[in-house]
Amino acid sequence: MKEKEIDCNHCGHKFKAHINDIYALESKRIQIIAGLLFFIGTLMTIFVLEYILMITTNHYMVLIIGSLLIIPGLAYIIFDRQVYQRVSAFNRVKVRRE
């Protein structure tokens, strides 16, 4: 049989569940970390951009440095997509019931 014995962390109850009844959820911890990285990265980029804007007079340099604001957003999107792909891959696998 394709069953697994599970111990409930909340009530301590033990029960058997078929493998198809077990599913993964997205980790809130990783989403919080990705959000913090996005926030901190955006703040750091703005401070660096402000400093460079005071020094430089080249307009193209301002555009290049301004495009660096995209990096924290891309990091957040990559973290979020990886979590979604892992959960979706786990939940997609099913075993034939007997």
C-alpha positions in Angstrom: 0.0 0.0 0.0 1.1 3.5 -0.7 0.2 5.0 2.7 2.3 7.0 5.1 1.9 7.4 8.8 1.7 11.0 9.8 2.1 12.5 13.3 0.1 15.8 13.7 2.3 18.5 15.2 -0.6 20.3 16.7 -2.6 17.6 18.5 -0.1 14.6 18.5 -2.7 12.4 16.7 -1.2 9.6 14.4 -3.0 8.7 11.2 -2.4 7.1 7.9 -2.8 9.0 4.7 -2.5 8.0 1.0 0.5 9.6 -0.7 -1.9 11.5 -3.1 -3.6 13.1 -0.1 -0.3 14.7 1.0 0.5 18.1 -0.6 3.0 20.9 -0.3 2.2 24.5 0.6 4.3 27.6 -0.3 6.7 28.6 2.4 5.8 31.9 4.0 9.3 32.2 5.4 10.9 32.3 1.9 8.4 34.9 0.8 9.2 37.1 3.8 12.9 36.7 3.1 12.4 37.6 -0.6 10.3 40.7 0.4 13.0 41.8 2.9 15.7 41.4 0.2 13.6 43.4 -2.2 13.0 46.2 0.3 16.7 46.4 1.5 18.0 46.1 -2.1 15.7 48.9 -3.2 16.8 51.2 -0.4 20.5 50.5 -1.0 20.1 51.1 -4.7 18.3 54.4 -4.1 21.0 55.6 -1.7 23.8 54.7 -4.2 21.8 56.3 -7.0 21.4 59.5 -5.0 25.2 59.6 -4.3 26.0 59.0 -8.0 23.5 61.6 -9.2 25.3 64.3 -7.0 28.7 63.4 -8.5 28.1 62.8 -12.2 26.8 65.1 -14.9 26.6 62.4 -17.6 23.0 61.7 -18.5 23.7 58.2 -19.8 25.3 57.2 -16.5 22.1 58.2 -14.7 20.1 55.9 -17.0 22.4 53.0 -16.4 22.4 53.4 -12.7 18.6 54.0 -12.7 18.2 50.6 -14.4 19.8 49.0 -11.4 16.5 49.5 -9.6 15.3 46.5 -11.6 17.7 44.1 -9.8 15.8 43.9 -6.5 12.5 43.3 -8.3 14.1 40.5 -10.4 15.5 38.9 -7.3 12.0 38.9 -5.7 10.4 37.4 -8.8 13.0 34.7 -9.0 12.6 33.7 -5.4 8.8 33.6 -5.7 8.9 31.6 -8.9 11.3 29.0 -7.5 9.0 28.4 -4.5 6.0 28.1 -6.8 7.8 25.7 -9.2 8.9 23.4 -6.3 5.4 23.2 -4.7 3.8 22.7 -8.1 6.2 19.9 -9.1 5.6 18.1 -5.8 1.8 18.4 -6.0 1.8 17.3 -9.6 3.1 13.8 -8.9 0.3 11.3 -8.3 0.4 7.5 -7.6 -2.3 5.2 -8.8 -4.6 4.1 -6.0 -5.2 0.4 -5.6 
